[in-house]
Amino acid sequence: MSGVNANSLLSPMPRISSSSSSSSSRSNGCKRLSLFSCGVLASSAAVANPSRSSEERVYEVVLKQAALVRELPKRDGETALDWNKTIQNEGISDGNLLDEAYSRCGEVCAEYAKTFYLGTQLMTPERRRAVWAIYVWCRRTDELVDGPNASHITPKALERWEKRLTDLFEGRAYDMYDAALSDTVSKYPVDIQPFKDMIEGMRLDLRKSRYENFDELYLYCYYVAGTVGLMSVPVMGLAPESKASVESVYNAALALGLANQLTNILRDVGEDARRGKVYLPQDELAQAGLCDDDIFRGKVTEKWRSFMKGQIKRARMFFDEAEKGIGELNEASRWPVWASLMLYKQILDSIEANDYDNFTKRAYVGKAKKLLSLPIAFGKAVVAPQISKMW
């Protein structure tokens, strides 16, 4: 599959038609985070009615989450946190346990999502800690199928993880990381469904290695990355002066998660192929005169270049949609989102610079480019909303 990205930490949107452009893709390890993974399939709200398109089914979840945000925020301590199991598992008996829990989440974010972590420093302390807690849960979930012990993970293990998630939402934490997220979901209007849907994405990765069309791939991308936006928008908060509908902000967040995941998939074509997986729409490959064997051979041809141009165009359409919603976020939350969006878009540029060879070359953004992007992202976060008001 392809991992949790901090870059997905603002992620959702079903407005762009599945038929637009050529093709698309998926991602690995911490590629999903940006950022968000997935219960039996039929139990998910996003797949309740298989006769409808994936976009329609996902949009039902988006509307539900947006409705929660319109309600009054949860009060601190609404769900009492039971520390008994945590203290027993962690061997901790004194000190400020909640502060320690959030501090550990921050350390994980700082190690594995350095740029995003830097951006969170501008957020209010409470929001910053909450975002760290969400990131860590998403990363741990992703690691179940992409981590060092992935070969030993079974559907039963994911069932246990989902039961643990339910306990966490009810205030029963198993360890310090759970405790941080349990506290977070007690304070913000965050629903459990996107978390369950992310676990569903993990189940999908255990049993599925091909996607017949973009409709199927869209649902997968929602599970493993779009969900992260639904989790994080309530924490990042909306700008008090925003006139946009809550649904449109969630749609933009969903779009960013989808764009990040599609970018991960395009970046990792060769890596996934070596594991026997193809996260590209089979019907669009066929329309381009390509098949799985062409991918396994790893030869860059004119057909492949043409196919990739369509896939990149689609990913950029989702990025464009995502940009519309960032200015509606609370001002202190915009910088990390702008930074992650800009850095991920540059991965697509890198694929093009590599002459579409994503079989043997890994597209990446160099350190210098990253550093140059940060002040630009900051400028967009601070200046752009002011300019838009002038017009």
N, C-alpha and C positions, 0 to 999 in steps of 0.2 A: 504494500500500500504506500503511503508516503506521509508522513508525519504531521504533528501539530505545530503550527507556526504561531509564533507570537504575532506574526504579521497578519494572521487572521483574526486578531482580537477585535476587530470590528468587522464583522462579516455578514449579511444576507440579501434576496431580490428576484422574483420571478418574472420581471417585466420583459426581458429580452426573449424573443421567440427562440424555441429550440432549433428551428430550421435555419436561423440566421447563420451565415458564414459556413465554413466547412466543417471542422471537427473540434475535438477537445480532449481533455485528459484528466489525470489524477496525481497523487503524491505519496511520500515516504517518511517514516520515523517521526521527525518533528516538523513535517511539512504541513500537517493539518492544523496546529494551534491555534500564523496567523494566525488561535489563535481559537476547533474546534473540532466526535466519532460514533456511538450508535446504539422480557422482551422478545419475543418472537416477532418476526417481521409484521405480521398482521396486527399486532398490538399497538404499533406506533401510530400516533395521530396522523403522521405524514403519509402513511400508506393505507389509511383506513378504507379508501375506495379505489381499488386498482383500475377501475374503468376510466378514471380521470387521468389527465396528464400529470407528470411529476411536478410541474410548476404550480398547477392548481392545488395539488395536495400539500405542497410545502407552504403555499400562501395561506392555507388554513391555519397552520402553525404560527406563521408570522402575525396574522390577525389576532390570534389568542394572546401572543406575547405582548403585542402593542396595546391590547386592552388592559393588561396588567399594569403597564407603565402609566396609563391614564388614572389609575387608582392612586390613593394616598400611599406613600412609601411605607414599608414595614417599619415598625418601631424596634429600636435596639432591644434585643433580648426577648423578642416575641416567641422564639423557640428556645427554651432553656437548654444549654449545652451540658450534656452529661459527660464529665471528664473521667469517670471511673475506668472505662476501658482504655482510654487514651493514656492515662497515667500508668496503668498496668503494663501496657504495651511499650511505652517509652521509657519506663523506669524513672520518671520525674515525679518529685513529691512536693516541690515548693517553687517559689518564684511566680512571676506573672506569665502563666502558661499561654494565654492568648497572644500576648506580645511575642513570645518565643515562637509560637506557631506561625504567625505572619512573617516573622523575621526569617524563618527557614524557607518559606515560600519565596521571599525576596532573594535569598541566596541562590535558589535554583534558577529563578528568572534571570538573575545577573550572569549566571554561568552559561546558560543555554540560549538566551535571547538578549544579547548585550545591547543592541541598538534599541530594541523596544523597552528594555529596562531603563535605559537612559531617558527615554521619552517619558516614562511614568514618573520621573522625579519632579515634573512640573505639575502633576496632579495633586489634589488634596491628599493628605496622609491616609484618610479613610478609603478613598477611591483607589489610591495606589495599592494599598494592601489587598483590597478586594480583587483587583485585577490580577495581582500575583497569585492569589488563591485559585482563581479560575484557570489561569495558565497552568499551574502545577497539576490540577486535576486532569486537564486535557492532555497534558504531556504524559502523565502516568497511564491514562487510558490508552493513548496511542502506543506507548511502549509495550502494552500487552501483546500486540500483534506485530510490532516492528522492532522490539527491543531484543536484548540478548537471549531471553527465554521464550521468544515467540514460537519456536518449534514445539514447545510443550503446552502451549495455550489451547484449550478446548472450549467448545460452547458452554460446557458446565462451568468453567472458570469465569466466563463472561457473565453467566447467570449469578454467580457469587458476587462479582463486582457490581452488578446492578442492584442486588440486595443490599450491598454495602452502601451504595448511593442512596437508596431509600432510607436506610438508617441515618445516614449523614443529614438528609433533609429533615429528619425528625429529631435531630439534635444528638444522635448517638455516634460519636466519632471514634474510629479505630486507632488513629494516630494523629500526630500534630498537624499534618497536611489536611486531613479530613476535618479537623477541628477548625482550621482557618476558613475552609469553604463553608462549613456548617454555620459558622458565625456570619459569613458574608450573605448567605441565602436567607438568613433570618432578618437581615437589615434592608435588603433591596427586593423589588418586585421581580424576582427571578423564578421562573417555573422549572419544574423538574423535567419536562418533556424534551427540551433540546439536549439535556444531558443523557437521557435515555436513548435519544436518536443517535447521539454520537456512539454509544455502545453498540447500537444496531449497525452502524458503519463498520465497526470492528468485526461483527458477526459476518457481514457481507464479505469482508476481506478473507475470512477463513474459508468461504465456500465458493467464491466467484472470482474468476480471473479474466473474464471477457464481458464486454458491454455491447449489446447489439446495436444500440443507437444512442443519440445524445440524450434522449428522454431518460434512459436508464442511467447514463453517466451523471446527468444533472442531479438525480436523487442521491447517488453516491456522494457527489461533491457536497451536497447539502448536509448529509450525515456527518462527514468527516471534517468539514470546514465551515460551512454556512451556519451550523449550529452555534459556533463560537460567538458569532455576532449577536444571536438571540440571547446568549448568556451575558454578554458584556455590555450591551447598550444601556440596560438599566443602571449599571455601575458607572459607566462613563458619563451618563446624564445628558440631557438636552439643554441647549442654551436658553436662558429665560426669555430672550428676545426673539427666539425662533418662531416663525409663522408657519413652518412646514408641519404637515400631519405626522403623527407618530408612525403611522404605517409607512410613509415614504422614507423616513429615516431608517426604519428596520429593513426596508427594501434595499436601500443603499448599502447597509451593513452586510446584508446577505450577498449582494453583488460582489463585495470585496472578498468575502470568503470563497465564493465560487471562482473568482478571478485568480486568487492565490492558488487554489487547488488545481485549476486547469494549467496554471503556469508550472506548478510542481510536476504535473504529469508530463508536460512537454519537455521539461528539463530532464526528466528521469527515464525517458523512453528506453535508452540502452540498458540502464541499470535494472529496470523492471523486466525487460526482455530476458536478461540473464537469469531471472528468477522464474521465467516461464509465464510472465504476466503481460498483458497488453491492455492498457487503460485508454484505448482509443475507440471511437464508435466504429464497429465493424462495417456497418452499411456505408459510412463515408469513406472508409478505406477502399471498399469495393468500387465505389463510384469513381475513385481516383485511380483505379487500375492497380491497387495494392492489396496485399494480404499479409497475414501474420508472418509468413515465410520471408517476405521482404524485410520485415522488421528484425527478424532473427538473423538474417544475413548482414544487416547493418550497413547497407550501401546507400550512399546519398545519390539519388538520381533526380532527374527533372520532375518526375512524377512525385517523388517525396518532397522536393522543394515546394512544388505547387500545393500539395496537401498541407504542409506545415504552414504556409502563408495563410491558408484559410483558418487553421487552428489558432494561430497567433492573433489574427484579426478578431476572432470570436472572444478570446481572452481579453483583448484590449477593449472591446465593447463593454464587457462587465466592469473593467476598471473605470471606464468613463462614467458608467452608471453610479459606481461607488463614490466617485468624486463629488457628486451632487449632494451627498448627505453629510460629508465631513464638517462643513461649515455650520450645520445645525446642531452639532454636538456642543457640550459645555466647553468653553474656551480652553480650559486647562487639560482637556482630553484630546484636543485636535492634533497636537504635535506628534505623538507616537503613531497615530493612525496615518497621518500624512507621510511620515517617514517610512513606515512599512509599505504603504502603497507605492511610493516612488521607487523604493529599492526592489520590490517585486516586479514592477513594470520593466525595470532595467534588465532583469533576467531574460525577458523576451528579446530585448535589444541584443543581448549577448548570444542568444541562439541564432539570431540573424547574422551577427558578426562571425559566428562559427560556420557560416554557409549551411545552416540547418543540419549540421552534423551533431545530433544529440544521441548518437550511437556510441561514439568513442570519446567525445569531448563533453565535459560538464560545464554548462553555462553558469557563470557566477559573476557577482559584482565585487570588484576589487576594493581593498580597504580605502584607497584614495577617493574612489567614487562615492563610497559610503560616507566618508567624512565630508565631502563636498555637498552631499545631498541633505545632510542634517540642517545646516542653516537655511537652505532653500525651503525645506519642509517647515521649519520654524516660521519663516516669512509667510508662507501660505497659511499657516495656522493662525497667525496674528493679524496679518495685513489683509489677506484676501476677504475675510468676512466684512471688514470695514469698507473695502472698496465696493463690495456688492451692495452695501447699504446706500452708498453714494449714488448708485445707479438705480 
